[in-house]
């Protein structure tokens, strides 16, 4: 009897144990399923929609509508409710609004900050207006992989006060009328000497074949972009470089002076129009009067569509690779153009900060990059036989692009024109020869206080020199005044910060 009871007990115990084990496994599986999403999501992702107030630049004539399908898709994907104040970006309007907003202390959760190293915005970062993000970024899938060049150049003494909006590094170069080259039987210029000869031919040999002397070689404007690129082709720096162990401005390099003299020669020979200080960028080129200008090379596609439609004979081409004493070098950007900053006045604690960073991290996911870079499928592009083609007349994401901080070429790959394909290839091929302004990541109190005014005196003198309004002695006097007026102190402070940053 006892034996039978014992067997029944064993059977019962076996059933109970099996039941318990099954329940435990189900509980474990259930627990695992619940944990998986949070393990994949960035820290701080909320269960309900995160409400965010945002101040963003508006570059289109009209702001995006409140029922924009782009807004709906962003909110759905990121689990947010966005209250966006769009501020027109024409002239100084946006930057003035940012300054006023910072001064008021009534800031949103996110704000786009441009000109991040100029006095007002620099002081705002250093005085604690915005969260310092460096310690948090490693916890986020996408933010932890942001461009190291952008992160370095956007930082202040190794600290990052916003998410830098990444830009192509080797972006500058030459835009040229290829049909004019062909009309004159000329090859694409590959050196500064070649450039001078081609530009002179464009000025004197009727490249448009209309029988009139109504063209000139190179369009310039007040930025004197050609001077910057000639300096780099000659072996000089991009703004600031390292010379004899000191961080030194370009205009103290002999390579700059030789570029300045060549520029002056081209102005005197009317290869560059003498009204460049007041000329509007692109105008002479689009009017068929100038055959070359220097800018970011993606202008070669986007800025001349109407001109090409009006005259099918027009062929615009681009180039970056000019030979020089140090090989081929391309004027680079700083790798970013602005910061998406998080003010402390509205985001008061780490919990909220991590939620905001979670939103920004999701904006770096492939679906969001595809949305911003390519637009909405069926509206902005259509896919045929596995190839995405832009729909004629579509505006794409328009001002929603300003929410992108990551790779501008990620996501859906749209079919592109031959010149767009060439531009993309040059960006990729020349990334390693891009010359960056070494001062981008450096601090100098004197530069913060007086740098803009000191630099303006030099740039004004550059224009006067090439126009023949300032002679050699006059130029040297301006440079000497820059040095004695605070320039030497800037060199000293930049050099000290450079040595500190590089462990010297």
Secondary structure, DSSP 8 states (H G I E B T S, - for coil): -HHHHHHHHHHHHHHHHHHHHHHHHHHHHHHHHHHHHHHHS-TT--SS-EEEEEEEEE-SSS---TT-HHHHHHHHHHTEEEEEEEEE-STTHHHHHHHHHHHHT---SEEEE-STTSHHHHHHHHTTSB---TTTGGGSTTGGGS-HHHHHHH-BTTB--SEEEE--SS-EEEEEEHHHHHHHT-----BHHHHHHHHHHHHHS-TT-SSS---EEEE--TT-HHHHHHHHHTT--SSEEEETTEEEEGGGSHHHHHHHHHHHHHHHTTSB-TTTTT--TTHHHHTTSEEEEEEETTHHHHT-HHHHHH-TT--EEEE---B-TTS--EE---SEEEEEE-BTTTS-SHHHHHHHHHHHHHTTSHHHHHHHHH--BTTTEEEETTEEEE-TT--TTGGGGGG--S-TT-SS-B---HHHHHHHHHHHHTGGGEE--GGGG---HHHHHHHHHHHHHHHHHHHHHHTTSS-HHHHHHHHHHHIIIIIHHHHHHHHHHHHHHTT-
